[in-house]
């Protein structure tokens, strides 16, 4: 089974934290905004370093981070 990032949940967490733009998230996490844009659009799966920075910046527990970054991709047969 292929894994993907649950971008809907990631965006929901951003909203809960009052983070509206990719630029704001970039400033909080230190991640390039182009990389963040690709992650949030589901174009790329983030590297371990990017996942760590996102989890730390958004104050996500390891359990929640695992569910977000390693969601089963049900679109693949």
VMD Tcl script that draws the C-alpha trace (Angstrom):
set ca {
  {0.00 0.00 0.00}
  {1.39 3.38 -0.99}
  {1.44 6.18 1.60}
  {0.76 9.86 1.14}
  {0.45 13.03 3.20}
  {-3.09 13.85 4.31}
  {-3.04 17.45 3.13}
  {-6.57 18.13 4.37}
  {-5.57 17.33 7.95}
  {-2.36 19.31 7.59}
  {-4.30 22.38 6.41}
  {-6.82 21.88 9.22}
  {-4.00 21.97 11.77}
  {-2.65 25.12 10.18}
  {-6.06 26.78 10.50}
  {-6.40 25.69 14.13}
  {-3.05 27.37 14.85}
  {-4.11 30.53 12.99}
  {-1.63 29.95 10.17}
  {-3.29 31.13 6.98}
  {-0.52 31.31 4.41}
  {2.36 29.16 3.24}
  {4.65 32.12 3.95}
  {3.60 32.10 7.63}
  {4.19 28.35 7.85}
  {7.56 28.81 6.17}
  {8.60 31.40 8.74}
  {7.52 29.15 11.64}
  {9.16 25.98 10.34}
  {12.15 27.26 8.38}
  {11.03 25.24 5.35}
  {11.22 26.78 1.89}
  {7.74 27.99 0.86}
  {7.97 26.29 -2.55}
  {8.59 22.98 -0.83}
  {5.68 23.64 1.52}
  {3.42 24.51 -1.40}
  {4.23 21.22 -3.11}
  {3.61 19.28 0.11}
  {0.29 21.05 0.74}
  {-0.85 20.39 -2.85}
  {0.10 16.73 -2.49}
  {2.67 16.94 -5.29}
  {5.51 15.54 -3.17}
  {5.90 13.43 -0.07}
  {8.00 15.43 2.43}
  {11.45 14.28 3.47}
  {12.02 13.16 7.06}
  {13.58 16.55 7.84}
  {10.56 18.45 6.47}
  {8.14 16.18 8.36}
  {10.06 16.78 11.58}
  {10.06 20.56 11.10}
  {6.34 20.59 10.30}
  {5.51 18.45 13.32}
  {7.62 20.64 15.57}
  {6.34 23.93 14.13}
  {2.69 22.88 14.29}
  {3.19 21.17 17.67}
  {1.94 17.83 16.35}
  {2.40 14.72 18.49}
  {4.31 11.82 16.90}
  {1.08 9.80 16.77}
  {-0.81 12.50 14.87}
  {2.20 13.18 12.62}
  {2.28 9.51 11.67}
  {-1.39 9.59 10.71}
  {-0.90 12.73 8.63}
  {2.35 11.89 6.85}
  {1.77 8.18 6.35}
  {-1.93 8.01 5.44}
  {-2.91 5.12 3.18}
  {-3.44 6.28 -0.38}
  {-6.84 4.79 -1.14}
  {-6.81 6.18 -4.67}
  {-4.32 3.55 -5.79}
  {-5.77 0.17 -6.71}
}
mol new
graphics top color blue
foreach p $ca { graphics top sphere $p radius 0.5 }
foreach p [lrange $ca 0 end-1] q [lrange $ca 1 end] { graphics top cylinder $p $q radius 0.2 }
display resetview
